[in-house]
């Protein structure tokens, strides 16, 4: 009976009064559970990065940022959401890649169709479809320009009126209007054989340049892209020059002299492909100033050839200059690295370094270049703010840094300071990173490679340290009561080439100066590690202040006292100087009183401004 009653209650939970409401709540709860477990679990933020980055900023509209301008007594009106394209977004770049196609089409085909009549008249339907498709893209691009946001006080403006006014105030707005002017309606008067009526569509070329600029910024091979872009510009100039040459030949008359295009009545020269290729060949020879072309005969031919020669000289100078600079930029890192190697080779040869050591140095440089470890991270990232540099460093080296115990619970600010002070170091096979008894001035984190803890003979291996391991963190904290003090307790040697991070004691102490609480926490964590390994003297730890700490404090006081004495001496000198000036002025006044009397002196002083 109880089982039957329970099943009856379960059946009635989705039947009867309120069944639809209970069923909808059940479906919503299932949906939220699935969304939470399918999406958010995979995108769980890394706590290590979250401390640096902070919470994600929500998209704040400019009208919300200016909400304080509204009167507090008035209720807020719900504004209609409009589509706004962020110029820094991927969607904007994709749109640039789309609109660049019709712009490029117009720049390539309009001049060609205007000069070669067969090309225009044999494919009228195709040109109609392509022309008015590009016009539709132009109209849509105008709408995109109206809805393209801009930054005001660092926020993206989403106000429709502001966006429209900002676009209308630009010079490009007038050019866009001219590019949309329906000049092809003149086809009705002049006929379809005049595609030059659509030359106003060329005014939207700024979109093509903007697409090239954005692509050059985004690509990982900017030098190759610049070379390709330069070649494309040259080909377009040669293409336009070829079409103009054919148009001039048509105007003068085909075959009338040796300079113009041959007589088209000859079947071999009457084909469209031969017309264009011959003109392109002539244009290439003329602009590149290589090869021989028939000499001009008429005045207009001479004038056109002179202009072509001038343009060709500019093109040749542009090619040589740009290609030379691009090649030098591509080899800049190699040349800089080679200059360093050459300088060290000359030094070792001058100092008569042994061949074995010289070979080790050369191999070390070869390893750096082969494994792309020659980049100076500080030089490359020095133009970025500290927060971005720290975030890049953590993203690049996250898997290594998260294994260091002393970094686990650091404050975000201290973690930024420490990450920025890490220095990458590469050791060759057989190099000692540290030896027993050395003073510990750095700690090391293994990024890549293997290190061995060896005996004093340098051969017997006790432990092999691999990626993510670290050592030396206790010696740089200078913990009171440590039995080893700040001395190294083991010999550590590189088995092969090892890539390490190095953090010096001075850098750590400089960073901890502004974080006293973090310093105490790190010292306590290090003390617990020493206690666990039985490497701490409890009595010494409970004793008074360390004499070394007292010496450091005394040194700081001496430095502060020196600075105060310097300031006091400067103030005393200023006081003595002002006192001397006052005495001199009093002496002058007394001399005037004795010489002229008090009445004369007062009159003279009254006349002075």
C-alpha positions in Angstrom: 0.0 0.0 0.0 2.8 2.4 0.8 4.5 1.6 -2.5 1.3 2.2 -4.3 0.7 5.5 -2.5 4.3 6.6 -3.3 3.9 5.8 -7.0 0.5 7.6 -7.0 2.1 10.7 -5.5 4.8 10.6 -8.1 2.3 10.3 -10.9 0.2 13.1 -9.5 3.2 15.5 -9.2 2.9 16.1 -13.0 -0.8 15.9 -13.2 -3.7 17.7 -11.7 -3.6 21.5 -10.8 -0.3 23.3 -11.5 1.1 20.4 -13.5 2.2 22.6 -16.4 4.0 25.0 -14.0 5.8 22.1 -12.3 6.7 20.6 -15.6 8.1 23.9 -16.9 10.2 24.4 -13.8 11.5 20.8 -14.2 12.5 21.5 -17.8 14.2 24.8 -16.9 16.2 23.2 -14.1 17.3 20.4 -16.4 18.4 23.0 -19.0 20.3 25.1 -16.5 22.0 22.0 -15.1 23.1 20.8 -18.6 24.3 24.3 -19.6 26.3 24.6 -16.4 28.0 21.2 -16.7 28.5 21.1 -20.4 30.0 24.6 -20.9 31.2 26.2 -17.6 33.0 23.1 -16.4 35.3 23.2 -19.5 35.8 27.0 -19.3 36.6 27.1 -15.6 39.0 30.0 -15.1 42.5 29.1 -13.9 43.0 30.6 -10.4 46.6 31.3 -11.1 45.6 33.5 -14.1 42.5 34.9 -12.3 44.7 36.5 -9.6 46.6 38.5 -12.3 43.7 39.2 -14.6 41.0 40.0 -12.1 37.3 39.6 -12.9 36.2 39.9 -16.5 34.8 43.3 -17.4 31.3 43.4 -18.8 30.4 45.3 -21.9 29.6 48.7 -20.7 27.6 51.0 -23.1 28.6 54.6 -23.3 25.1 55.6 -22.4 25.4 53.7 -19.2 28.8 55.4 -18.5 27.1 58.8 -18.9 24.1 57.8 -16.7 25.2 60.4 -14.1 24.2 63.1 -16.5 20.6 62.1 -16.2 18.5 63.7 -13.5 18.1 61.4 -10.5 14.4 62.1 -10.2 13.5 60.9 -13.7 12.9 57.2 -14.3 15.3 55.6 -16.7 13.9 55.0 -20.2 14.7 51.6 -21.7 16.6 52.4 -24.9 16.4 50.2 -27.9 19.4 48.0 -28.6 21.0 48.7 -32.0 23.6 46.8 -33.9 27.1 48.3 -33.5 30.2 46.9 -35.0 33.4 47.1 -32.9 36.3 48.1 -35.2 38.6 45.9 -33.1 36.5 42.8 -33.4 36.9 39.8 -35.7 33.5 40.5 -37.3 34.8 43.9 -38.5 37.9 42.3 -40.1 35.8 39.6 -41.8 33.6 42.4 -43.2 36.7 44.2 -44.5 37.7 41.0 -46.3 34.3 40.8 -47.9 34.0 44.4 -49.1 37.6 44.3 -50.3 36.5 41.9 -53.1 34.1 44.2 -55.0 36.5 47.1 -54.5 39.4 45.1 -56.0 37.0 43.9 -58.8 36.2 47.4 -59.8 39.8 48.6 -59.8 40.8 45.6 -62.0 37.9 45.2 -64.4 36.4 48.7 -65.1 39.5 50.0 -66.8 39.9 46.8 -68.8 36.2 46.8 -69.9 36.4 50.5 -70.8 39.4 50.0 -73.1 38.7 46.5 -74.7 35.2 46.7 -76.3 35.0 43.0 -77.0 35.4 42.2 -73.3 32.5 44.5 -72.4 30.0 43.6 -75.2 30.5 39.8 -75.2 29.6 39.3 -71.5 27.0 42.0 -70.8 24.9 39.8 -68.5 27.9 38.7 -66.4 29.0 42.3 -65.9 25.5 43.4 -64.9 25.3 40.7 -62.2 28.8 41.5 -60.9 28.4 45.3 -61.0 25.1 45.4 -59.2 26.3 42.8 -56.7 29.2 45.1 -55.9 26.8 48.0 -55.6 24.7 46.0 -53.1 27.9 45.4 -51.1 28.7 49.1 -51.3 25.3 50.0 -49.9 25.7 47.4 -47.1 29.1 48.8 -46.3 27.7 52.3 -46.0 25.3 50.9 -43.3 28.2 49.2 -41.6 30.2 52.5 -41.6 27.2 54.2 -40.0 27.0 51.5 -37.3 30.8 51.3 -36.7 31.6 52.3 -33.1 34.4 54.5 -31.9 35.9 55.1 -28.5 34.9 57.9 -26.3 36.6 58.2 -22.9 37.9 54.6 -23.5 34.4 53.2 -24.0 32.7 52.0 -27.2 30.0 54.5 -28.3 26.7 52.8 -29.1 24.5 55.9 -29.5 22.9 55.9 -32.9 22.9 59.7 -33.3 26.6 60.0 -32.3 27.7 57.2 -34.7 25.8 58.8 -37.6 27.2 62.3 -36.9 30.7 61.0 -36.4 30.6 59.3 -39.8 29.1 62.3 -41.6 31.9 64.5 -40.3 34.6 62.4 -42.1 35.9 63.0 -45.6 35.2 59.3 -46.4 31.4 60.0 -46.0 31.5 62.3 -49.1 33.6 59.8 -51.1 31.2 57.0 -50.2 28.2 59.1 -51.3 30.0 59.8 -54.7 30.8 56.1 -55.1 27.1 55.2 -54.7 25.9 57.9 -57.1 24.0 56.1 -59.9 26.0 57.3 -62.8 25.3 54.1 -64.7 21.8 55.4 -65.4 23.6 57.2 -68.3 23.7 53.8 -70.0 20.2 54.7 -71.1 21.6 57.7 -73.1 25.1 56.5 -74.2 24.6 52.8 -74.4 26.2 49.8 -72.6 29.6 50.2 -74.2 30.7 52.9 -71.7 31.7 51.1 -68.4 33.8 54.1 -67.6 30.6 55.7 -66.4 31.1 53.6 -63.2 34.5 55.0 -62.4 33.1 56.7 -59.3 33.0 53.2 -57.7 36.8 53.4 -57.5 36.5 56.0 -54.7 35.9 53.3 -52.1 39.6 52.2 -52.3 40.2 53.2 -48.7 38.4 49.9 -47.7 41.0 47.9 -49.6 43.9 49.8 -47.9 42.3 49.3 -44.5 41.9 45.6 -45.2 45.6 45.4 -46.1 46.6 47.3 -43.0 44.6 45.0 -40.7 45.9 41.9 -42.4 49.5 43.1 -42.0 48.9 43.6 -38.3 47.3 40.2 -37.8 49.5 38.0 -39.9 52.4 36.1 -38.4 54.4 36.7 -41.6 54.3 40.5 -42.1 57.4 40.7 -44.3 56.1 38.1 -46.7 52.7 39.9 -46.8 54.4 43.3 -47.5 56.3 41.8 -50.4 53.2 40.3 -51.8 51.3 43.6 -51.3 54.0 45.5 -53.1 53.9 43.1 -56.0 50.1 43.4 -56.2 50.4 47.2 -56.4 52.9 47.0 -59.2 50.8 44.5 -61.2 47.8 46.8 -60.9 49.8 49.8 -62.2 51.1 47.7 -65.1 47.6 46.5 -65.8 46.2 50.1 -65.9 49.1 51.2 -68.1 48.5 48.4 -70.5 44.9 49.3 -70.9 45.7 53.0 -71.4 48.3 52.1 -74.0 45.7 50.1 -75.9 43.2 53.0 -75.6 45.7 55.5 -77.0 46.5 53.1 -79.8 42.8 52.8 -80.6 42.5 56.6 -80.6 45.5 57.1 -82.9 44.7 54.2 -85.1 45.8 50.6 -85.0 48.9 49.9 -87.2 49.3 53.6 -88.3 52.9 53.5 -87.0 55.4 51.2 -85.4 54.6 52.3 -81.8 50.9 51.7 -81.6 49.2 48.3 -81.4 49.3 46.4 -84.8 46.4 46.3 -87.2 43.5 44.3 -85.6 42.4 43.3 -89.1 45.2 40.7 -89.0 43.6 37.6 -87.4 46.6 37.0 -85.2 46.3 40.4 -83.7 42.5 40.5 -83.6 42.1 38.1 -80.7 41.2 39.6 -77.3 43.8 37.6 -75.5 46.5 38.7 -77.9 45.4 42.4 -77.5 45.6 42.3 -73.7 48.8 40.2 -73.5 50.6 42.4 -76.1 49.6 45.5 -74.2 50.6 44.0 -70.9 54.0 43.0 -72.3 54.6 46.5 -73.7 53.6 48.0 -70.3 55.9 45.7 -68.4 58.9 46.5 -70.6 58.3 50.2 -70.4 57.7 50.5 -66.7 60.5 48.2 -65.7 62.9 49.9 -68.1 64.2 46.5 -69.3 64.2 45.4 -72.9 63.5 47.4 -76.0 60.2 48.7 -77.3 59.3 50.4 -80.7 60.2 54.1 -80.4 57.3 56.7 -80.4 56.5 58.7 -83.5 53.9 61.3 -82.7 53.9 63.9 -80.0 51.3 62.3 -77.8 53.2 59.1 -78.0 56.4 60.8 -76.8 54.5 62.4 -74.0 53.0 59.1 -72.8 56.3 57.3 -73.0 58.0 60.0 -71.0 55.4 59.7 -68.3 55.8 56.0 -68.3 59.5 56.2 -67.9 59.1 58.5 -64.9 56.6 56.2 -63.3 58.9 53.2 -64.1 61.8 54.9 -62.4 59.7 55.5 -59.3 58.5 51.8 -59.4 62.0 50.5 -59.7 63.2 52.7 -56.8 60.2 51.6 -54.7 60.9 47.9 -55.5 64.6 48.2 -54.6 64.0 50.2 -51.4 61.1 48.2 -50.1 62.4 44.7 -50.9 65.8 45.7 -49.5 64.3 46.9 -46.2 62.1 43.8 -46.0 65.0 41.4 -46.5 67.1 43.3 -44.0 64.2 43.2 -41.5 63.7 39.4 -42.1 67.4 38.8 -41.4 67.8 41.4 -38.6 67.6 38.9 -35.8 70.1 36.6 -37.5 72.5 39.5 -38.2 72.3 40.7 -34.6 72.9 37.2 -33.3 75.8 36.6 -35.6 77.4 39.8 -34.6 77.4 38.7 -31.0 78.9 35.3 -31.9 81.6 37.0 -34.0 82.5 39.4 -31.1 82.8 36.5 -28.7 84.9 34.5 -31.2 87.3 37.5 -31.6 87.6 37.9 -27.8 88.3 34.2 -27.3 90.9 34.2 -30.1 92.5 37.4 -28.7 92.6 35.9 -25.2 93.9 32.6 -26.4 91.0 30.5 -24.9 91.5 26.8 -25.2 89.9 25.0 -28.2 87.7 22.8 -26.0 86.2 25.8 -24.2 85.8 27.6 -27.5 84.0 24.7 -29.0 81.6 24.5 -26.0 80.8 28.2 -26.4 80.1 27.8 -30.1 77.8 24.8 -29.4 76.0 26.8 -26.8 75.2 29.5 -29.3 74.2 26.9 -31.9 71.7 25.5 -29.4 70.2 28.9 -28.7 69.7 29.6 -32.4 68.5 26.2 -33.3 65.9 26.1 -30.5 64.8 29.8 -31.0 66.0 30.9 -27.6 67.8 34.0 -28.8 64.9 36.3 -28.2 65.4 38.7 -25.3 62.0 38.7 -23.7 62.5 41.9 -21.7 63.5 43.8 -24.9 60.5 42.5 -26.8 58.0 43.1 -24.1 59.4 46.3 -22.6 56.8 48.5 -24.5 53.9 46.7 -22.8 52.6 47.7 -19.3 53.6 45.6 -16.4 50.2 43.9 -16.0 50.2 42.7 -19.6 53.8 41.6 -19.5 53.1 39.6 -16.3 50.0 38.0 -17.9 52.0 37.1 -21.0 54.7 35.6 -18.9 52.3 33.6 -16.8 50.4 32.4 -19.9 53.7 31.3 -21.5 55.3 29.8 -18.4 52.1 28.8 -16.5 52.8 25.0 -16.3 56.2 25.7 -14.8 55.3 28.5 -12.4 52.3 26.8 -10.8 54.5 24.0 -9.4 56.6 26.4 -7.2 55.2 26.2 -3.7 56.2 29.7 -2.7 54.2 31.1 -5.6 51.0 29.3 -4.8 49.3 31.8 -2.4 51.1 35.0 -3.2 49.3 38.3 -3.6 48.5 39.2 -7.1 50.7 42.4 -7.0 53.7 40.4 -5.6 53.2 37.7 -8.2 53.3 40.3 -11.0 56.6 41.7 -9.5 58.1 38.2 -9.2 57.1 37.1 -12.7 58.6 40.2 -14.3 61.9 39.6 -12.5 62.4 36.0 -13.7 65.3 35.7 -16.0 65.6 32.8 -18.5 69.0 31.1 -18.4 70.4 28.2 -20.5 73.1 25.9 -19.2 75.3 23.6 -21.3 75.9 19.9 -20.7 78.1 19.4 -17.7 77.7 22.9 -16.3 77.4 23.3 -12.5 74.3 25.4 -11.6 75.5 25.5 -8.0 78.0 23.7 -5.7 77.8 22.7 -2.1 78.9 25.5 0.2 78.3 28.3 -2.3 76.4 31.3 -1.1 72.8 31.2 -2.4 71.9 34.3 -4.3 69.4 32.9 -6.7 66.7 30.3 -6.9 66.1 28.3 -10.1 63.0 26.8 -11.7 63.5 24.1 -14.4 61.5 24.9 -17.5 63.1 22.3 -19.8 65.9 19.8 -19.4 67.3 17.5 -16.7 69.6 18.3 -13.8 71.3 15.9 -11.5 72.2 16.2 -7.8 75.7 14.7 -7.8 78.3 13.9 -5.2 81.5 15.8 -4.8 83.2 13.7 -7.5 80.7 15.0 -10.0 79.8 11.5 -11.3 77.6 9.8 -8.7 74.0 10.9 -9.1 71.6 11.0 -6.2 68.5 12.5 -7.8 67.5 13.7 -11.3 65.4 16.9 -11.4 63.2 17.4 -14.5 60.7 19.9 -15.8 58.9 21.9 -13.2 61.3 21.2 -10.4 62.9 24.0 -8.5 65.6 24.5 -5.9 67.3 27.3 -3.9 64.1 29.0 -2.8 65.0 28.6 0.9 68.5 30.1 0.7 67.3 33.4 -0.8 64.7 33.8 2.0 67.4 34.0 4.7 65.2 32.3 7.3 66.4 32.6 10.9 67.5 29.3 12.5 68.2 27.5 9.2 71.1 25.1 9.8 72.4 25.6 6.3 72.1 29.4 6.4 72.2 30.8 2.9 74.7 28.2 1.7 74.0 25.6 -0.9 73.6 22.1 0.4 74.1 20.1 -2.8 75.9 20.0 -6.1 73.6 20.4 -9.0 74.8 19.7 -12.5 73.2 20.0 -16.0 73.0 16.6 -17.8 72.1 18.1 -21.2 71.1 21.6 -22.3 68.8 23.0 -19.6 66.5 26.0 -19.8 65.9 27.5 -16.3 64.3 30.5 -14.8 66.5 32.5 -12.3 65.1 34.7 -9.5 67.8 36.6 -7.6 67.7 37.3 -3.9 68.0 41.1 -4.5 65.0 41.0 -6.9 62.9 39.0 -4.4 63.8 41.3 -1.5 63.1 44.4 -3.6 59.7 43.0 -4.5 59.0 42.1 -0.9 59.8 45.6 0.4 56.3 46.8 -0.5 54.6 43.5 0.7 55.6 42.9 4.4 52.7 40.6 5.0 53.7 38.5 2.0 57.2 38.4 3.2 56.1 37.0 6.6 53.9 34.5 4.9 56.8 33.3 2.6 59.2 33.1 5.5 56.6 31.1 7.5 56.1 28.7 4.5 59.9 28.3 4.2 60.2 27.7 7.9 57.6 24.9 7.7 59.5 23.3 4.8 62.7 23.4 6.9 61.0 21.9 9.9 59.6 19.1 7.8 63.1 18.3 6.6 64.6 18.8 10.1 66.8 21.6 8.8 66.0 24.3 11.3 67.3 25.1 14.7 64.4 25.9 17.0 66.4 27.7 19.6 68.1 30.0 17.0 64.7 30.6 15.4 63.2 31.7 18.8 66.3 33.9 19.6 66.3 37.6 19.2 66.9 39.5 16.0 69.5 38.2 13.7 72.7 40.4 13.8 72.7 40.5 10.1 69.2 42.0 10.1 70.4 44.6 12.7 73.3 45.5 10.4 71.0 46.0 7.5 68.8 48.2 9.6 71.8 50.2 10.7 72.9 50.6 7.2 69.5 51.9 6.2 69.5 54.4 9.0 73.0 55.6 8.0 71.8 56.1 4.5 68.7 58.0 5.7 70.9 60.1 8.1 73.3 61.0 5.2 70.4 62.1 3.1 69.1 64.2 6.0 72.5 65.8 6.5 72.7 66.6 2.8 69.3 68.3 2.9 70.2 70.2 6.1 73.4 71.4 4.5 71.5 72.6 1.4 69.0 74.5 3.6 71.8 76.0 5.7 73.5 77.3 2.5 70.3 78.8 1.2 69.7 80.5 4.6 73.3 81.9 4.7 72.9 83.2 1.2 69.6 84.9 1.9 71.0 86.4 5.1 74.0 87.8 3.2 71.7 89.5 0.7 69.6 91.0 3.5 72.7 92.4 5.1 73.9 94.0 1.9 70.5 95.6 1.3 70.5 97.0 4.9 74.0 98.4 4.4 72.9 100.2 1.2 69.9 101.7 3.0 72.0 102.9 5.9 74.5 104.6 3.5 71.7 106.4 1.6 70.2 107.6 4.9 73.5 109.0 6.0 74.2 110.7 2.7 70.8 112.2 1.8 68.8 112.2 5.0 65.6 110.4 5.8 63.3 112.9 3.9 65.2 112.7 0.6 65.4 108.9 0.9 61.6 108.6 1.4 60.9 110.8 -1.7 63.3 108.8 -3.8 61.7 105.6 -2.7 58.3 107.0 -3.4 59.2 107.8 -7.0 60.3 104.2 -7.6 57.6 101.9 -8.9 
